Amino acid sequence: MRLSRRVVALGAISALLGVGADARALSDERAVEPAVRAEPASGLAAPGEAAADFESWAARHAKSYESAEEWIRRAAIFAENAAFVAKHNAEHERGEHSHWLGLNHLADLTREEFSKMLGYDRSLRSVSDRREPADSSDWEYADVRAPPEKDWVSEGAVTRVKNQGQCGSCWAFSTTGSVEGVNFIKTGSLVSVSEEELVSCSTKGNAGCDGGLMDNALDWIVRNGGIDSEDDWPYDAEKGRCGWFAKKFRRPVRIDGFTDVPPEDEDALEKAVAMQPVSVAIEADHRSFQLYAGGVYAADDCGTQLDHGVLVVGYGFDADSPGHKHFWKVKNSWGDAWGEDGFIRIAKGGKGPAGQCGVASEPVYPTKKDDAATEPSFWNDLADLAADFRTEMVAGGGEGGGFAAAR
């Protein structure tokens, strides 16, 4: 007689929580962080309740798994994350943390799967592309008197929170966010631009779903004469065809260039964010970041190994925070079910020159001197056609028969 998934999962979760078994016995040992030992008496649900919690969570997030074995594996990962969340939140209640965690839609992911969403790759910056660090005494915003608080979301300069999916394209979402922001500030029009165009076409120094850099993406937009809208080229969470048959050439948003903020200087970053949303890289490969649900994120173990591109859209002060009170408001690209409706407040100040999670390490923002959009030229079209030809030649007629299939 075949057992129901719930009965099978109940046995697995009972073994994990009731006996203290390590979830890594039910999944790839390298795929999850070390288990957090906790007994049900410490605030965790009893094993039967844990199985019911997983079923309810899976239904709420429209999760489906191909087999009973996969369901068991995900239930075990979820249970371990539930133990981690319960322990952390109990410490938060005691005033030990200024942020709290939750079982969001990422709570069934292994460490390996989660890491695929972290696509900021410093190694993609070539030696020839490395610029001298900006001088804090004479850069563009050196004399700005930043207000005590700033929120570009409330001012209308930030599009809705998007979702990059299981693709290391965070660099593209960080880039589009800063471009959307400066375009709104200069034109008064908020246009959501295409991450998919960057993933598919910005290949000099970027690697699609395998990582990239915001500087390289901004450089591509400048050289391309602009970027298409999201409506014209929706996101597919994978690298697609770039060229004549994929592009609509409207390019409604353009920029003139981009500027680095003086590195490891939160005062300089504050001045820049006072003027426009800023692309930044942070270290995000922590379970506490994966499962962040609210508050001012001030994790002691979050350093400067930059691996994730995000967008700083403001800063402020939370008098009710039990710990760190000053924060950067950051837009992420993991959907609005993560964090505070898709945003995270990261501790501002008091975390060394690079800031919490390295937020002030490598900030960059686009520049735009006027509100004119660039119409694609004949040479733009010709270059795109040539690129498509090269792709077809290399693929040898792959992707369903080359040009004939694309028409």
C-alpha positions in Angstrom: 0.0 0.0 0.0 1.4 3.4 -1.1 1.9 5.9 1.7 0.8 9.5 1.3 3.4 12.1 0.8 2.5 13.6 4.1 3.0 10.4 6.0 6.3 9.8 4.4 7.4 13.4 5.0 6.2 13.2 8.6 8.6 10.3 9.2 11.5 12.3 7.6 10.7 15.4 9.6 10.2 13.4 12.8 13.7 12.0 12.3 15.1 15.4 11.7 13.4 17.3 14.6 12.6 14.6 17.1 15.9 12.7 17.1 18.1 15.6 15.9 19.2 14.0 12.6 21.1 16.2 10.2 19.1 17.1 7.1 22.2 16.6 5.1 21.6 12.9 5.4 18.5 13.5 3.2 20.2 15.8 0.7 23.5 16.6 -0.9 26.0 17.1 2.0 27.4 20.2 0.3 24.1 21.7 -0.5 23.0 23.0 2.9 24.7 24.9 5.7 25.5 23.0 9.0 22.3 22.0 10.8 21.1 24.1 13.7 20.4 21.8 16.6 17.1 22.6 18.3 14.5 20.5 20.2 10.8 21.0 19.7 10.6 22.3 23.2 12.7 25.4 22.2 9.7 26.8 20.3 9.7 24.6 17.2 6.6 22.8 16.1 6.1 19.2 17.0 7.0 16.8 14.1 3.4 16.3 13.0 2.9 20.1 13.0 6.1 20.5 11.1 4.8 18.2 8.3 1.6 20.1 8.2 3.5 23.4 8.1 5.5 22.3 5.1 2.3 21.2 3.3 0.7 24.5 4.0 3.9 26.4 3.0 4.2 24.5 -0.3 0.6 25.2 -1.2 0.9 28.9 -0.3 4.0 29.3 -2.6 2.6 27.0 -5.3 5.5 24.5 -4.9 5.4 21.2 -6.7 7.9 18.4 -6.8 8.5 15.7 -9.3 8.6 12.7 -6.9 8.0 11.6 -3.3 11.7 11.5 -2.8 12.1 15.1 -3.9 9.2 16.1 -1.7 10.9 14.4 1.3 14.2 16.1 0.5 12.6 19.6 0.3 10.7 18.9 3.5 13.9 18.2 5.3 15.6 21.3 4.0 12.5 23.3 5.0 12.5 21.8 8.5 16.2 22.7 9.0 15.5 26.3 7.9 12.5 26.3 10.2 14.8 25.4 13.1 17.2 28.2 12.1 14.4 30.7 11.8 12.9 29.7 15.2 16.3 30.0 16.9 17.1 33.4 15.4 13.7 34.9 16.1 13.8 33.8 19.7 17.1 35.7 20.0 15.5 38.6 18.2 12.8 38.6 20.9 15.5 38.9 23.5 17.0 41.9 21.7 20.0 40.1 20.3 19.2 40.9 16.6 17.7 44.0 14.9 16.3 41.9 12.1 14.0 38.8 12.0 13.6 35.9 9.6 10.7 34.0 8.0 10.0 31.0 5.9 9.7 32.7 2.5 9.5 31.1 -0.9 13.3 30.3 -0.8 13.0 28.2 2.4 13.2 24.9 0.5 16.4 25.8 -1.5 19.8 24.2 -0.9 22.8 26.3 -0.4 23.9 25.4 -4.0 20.6 26.4 -5.5 20.5 29.7 -3.5 24.0 30.6 -4.6 22.9 30.5 -8.3 20.9 33.7 -7.6 24.1 35.5 -6.5 25.6 36.6 -9.8 27.9 39.5 -9.0 31.3 38.4 -10.3 34.3 40.7 -9.7 36.5 38.4 -11.8 34.7 39.6 -14.9 36.3 43.0 -14.6 39.3 43.0 -16.9 42.5 44.8 -16.0 42.0 47.3 -18.8 38.5 48.2 -17.6 39.6 49.0 -14.0 39.4 52.7 -13.4 41.1 54.8 -10.7 38.9 55.1 -7.6 36.8 58.2 -7.5 38.3 61.0 -5.3 35.8 61.9 -2.6 37.1 65.5 -2.6 36.3 66.4 -6.3 33.7 63.9 -7.6 30.4 65.0 -9.0 28.4 64.9 -5.7 31.2 65.9 -3.3 29.5 69.1 -2.2 26.0 67.6 -1.9 24.3 68.3 1.5 22.4 65.0 2.0 19.1 65.2 3.9 18.7 63.1 7.0 16.4 60.6 5.2 15.7 59.7 1.6 13.2 57.4 -0.1 13.1 57.2 -3.9 10.3 54.7 -3.7 7.9 57.2 -2.2 9.1 59.8 -4.8 8.1 57.5 -7.7 11.6 56.8 -9.1 11.5 53.0 -8.5 9.6 50.4 -10.5 7.9 47.4 -8.8 10.0 44.7 -7.3 11.0 42.1 -9.9 12.1 38.4 -9.7 15.2 37.1 -11.3 14.3 33.5 -10.6 17.0 30.8 -10.7 19.3 32.8 -12.8 22.4 34.7 -11.6 21.2 37.9 -13.3 21.1 40.1 -10.2 23.7 42.4 -11.9 21.1 43.1 -14.7 18.3 44.0 -12.2 20.6 46.3 -10.2 21.6 48.0 -13.5 18.0 48.5 -14.7 17.0 49.8 -11.4 19.6 52.6 -11.4 18.8 53.4 -15.1 15.1 53.5 -14.4 15.8 55.9 -11.5 17.9 58.4 -13.3 15.6 58.4 -16.3 12.6 59.2 -14.0 14.6 62.0 -12.3 15.5 63.6 -15.6 12.3 63.0 -17.6 9.5 62.5 -15.0 8.7 59.2 -16.7 9.1 55.9 -14.9 9.8 53.2 -17.6 10.6 49.6 -16.6 13.5 48.5 -18.8 14.5 45.1 -20.0 16.8 42.9 -17.9 16.4 40.2 -20.6 18.1 42.5 -23.1 21.1 42.8 -20.8 21.2 39.1 -20.0 21.1 38.2 -23.7 23.1 41.0 -25.3 25.5 42.5 -22.8 28.1 39.8 -23.2 31.3 41.9 -23.0 32.3 41.3 -19.4 29.0 39.7 -18.5 27.9 36.1 -18.6 24.1 36.0 -18.6 22.7 33.8 -15.9 26.3 32.9 -14.8 27.1 36.4 -13.5 28.0 39.9 -14.5 28.9 43.4 -13.3 26.8 46.5 -13.3 29.6 48.7 -14.7 29.8 46.4 -17.7 26.1 46.5 -18.2 26.0 50.3 -18.0 28.8 50.5 -20.5 26.8 48.3 -22.9 23.7 50.5 -22.6 25.8 53.6 -23.4 27.4 51.9 -26.5 24.1 50.4 -27.6 22.5 53.9 -27.6 19.9 52.9 -25.0 17.9 50.0 -23.7 14.5 48.5 -24.6 11.6 48.5 -22.3 10.5 45.4 -20.3 7.2 45.5 -22.3 9.1 45.2 -25.5 11.5 42.5 -24.2 10.1 40.6 -21.2 12.3 38.6 -18.8 12.8 34.9 -19.4 15.3 34.0 -16.7 17.7 32.6 -19.3 20.1 33.9 -22.0 18.3 34.1 -25.3 18.9 35.2 -28.9 20.3 38.7 -29.3 20.1 40.4 -32.7 17.8 41.6 -35.5 14.9 39.2 -34.9 14.9 39.5 -31.1 15.0 43.3 -30.7 12.3 45.9 -31.4 14.8 48.8 -31.5 12.6 51.3 -29.6 15.2 51.9 -26.9 13.0 54.4 -25.0 15.6 54.9 -22.3 19.2 56.1 -22.7 22.1 57.2 -20.5 25.2 59.2 -21.3 27.7 57.4 -19.0 28.2 56.1 -15.5 30.3 57.2 -12.4 31.8 55.2 -9.5 31.1 56.5 -6.0 34.3 56.8 -4.0 34.7 53.3 -2.5 34.5 52.3 1.1 32.9 55.7 2.0 29.4 55.6 3.4 29.2 59.4 3.5 29.9 59.5 -0.2 27.3 56.8 -0.8 24.8 58.8 1.2 25.4 61.9 -1.0 25.0 59.8 -4.2 21.8 58.2 -2.9 20.4 61.6 -2.0 20.6 62.4 -5.7 19.5 59.1 -7.3 19.2 55.4 -6.8 22.6 53.7 -6.8 23.7 50.2 -7.9 25.8 48.4 -5.3 27.3 45.0 -4.7 27.0 43.2 -1.3 27.8 39.9 0.3 24.6 37.9 0.5 25.5 34.2 0.7 24.1 33.8 4.2 21.0 31.9 5.4 20.0 34.9 7.4 19.9 36.9 4.2 18.1 34.2 2.3 15.4 34.1 4.9 15.3 37.8 5.9 11.8 39.0 6.7 12.2 42.4 8.3 14.0 44.8 10.5 17.5 46.4 10.1 19.9 43.7 8.9 23.0 43.8 11.0 24.6 40.4 10.8 28.0 40.1 12.3 29.2 37.5 9.9 28.2 39.4 6.7 31.5 40.6 5.2 32.9 42.0 2.0 33.0 39.0 -0.3 30.8 40.7 -2.9 28.5 38.3 -4.7 25.1 40.0 -5.3 24.0 43.1 -7.1 21.2 45.2 -5.6 19.9 48.8 -5.7 20.1 51.3 -2.9 16.9 53.4 -3.1 17.2 55.4 0.1 18.3 55.6 3.7 16.7 56.4 7.1 16.4 55.9 10.8 14.2 53.5 12.7 13.8 54.6 16.3 12.0 51.3 17.2 14.8 49.0 16.0 16.1 47.1 19.0 19.7 47.3 17.8 21.1 49.2 14.8 18.8 52.1 13.9 20.3 53.7 10.8 19.7 51.9 7.6 20.1 51.8 3.8 16.9 50.9 2.0 17.7 48.3 -0.7 15.7 46.9 -3.5 16.3 43.2 -4.2 15.3 41.1 -7.2 13.8 38.0 -5.5 10.1 39.1 -5.8 7.9 40.9 -3.3 7.4 37.8 -1.1 10.9 38.2 0.1 11.9 40.6 2.9 9.9 43.7 3.4 7.8 43.5 0.2 11.0 42.8 -1.8 13.2 45.3 0.0 15.7 45.0 2.8 17.0 47.6 5.3 20.7 47.1 5.7 22.6 48.6 8.7 24.1 52.0 7.8 27.3 53.2 9.6 29.3 51.5 12.3 30.4 48.5 10.3 33.8 49.7 9.0 34.7 51.6 5.8 33.0 49.1 3.5 29.7 49.1 5.5 27.4 46.2 6.3 27.9 43.4 3.8 30.3 45.6 1.8 27.4 47.9 0.7 29.9 50.8 0.2 32.6 48.8 -1.5 31.8 49.4 -5.2 28.8 51.7 -5.8 28.1 53.0 -9.3 25.4 55.1 -10.8 24.4 56.1 -14.4 24.6 59.6 -15.7 22.0 61.3 -18.0 22.4 64.9 -19.2 19.2 65.2 -21.1 15.9 63.6 -21.7 16.3 62.7 -25.4 15.9 59.1 -26.4 18.2 57.8 -29.1 16.7 56.3 -32.3 18.6 53.3 -33.5 20.8 54.1 -36.5 21.4 52.1 -39.6 24.8 51.1 -38.2 23.1 49.8 -35.0 20.8 47.7 -37.1 23.7 46.4 -39.2 25.7 45.5 -36.2 22.8 43.6 -34.6 22.2 41.7 -37.9 25.9 40.8 -38.0 25.8 39.6 -34.4 22.8 37.4 -35.2 24.6 36.0 -38.3 27.6 35.1 -36.1 25.4 33.4 -33.5 23.7 31.3 -36.2 27.0 30.4 -37.8 28.5 29.3 -34.4 25.3 27.4 -33.5 25.4 25.6 -36.9 21.7 26.0 -37.5 20.8 25.2 -33.9 17.9 26.6 -31.9 15.3 25.2 -34.3 16.8 25.9 -37.7 18.5 29.3 -37.6 17.0 32.3 -39.4 14.2 30.3 -40.9 12.9 29.5 -37.5 13.3 33.0 -36.2 11.2 34.6 -38.9 
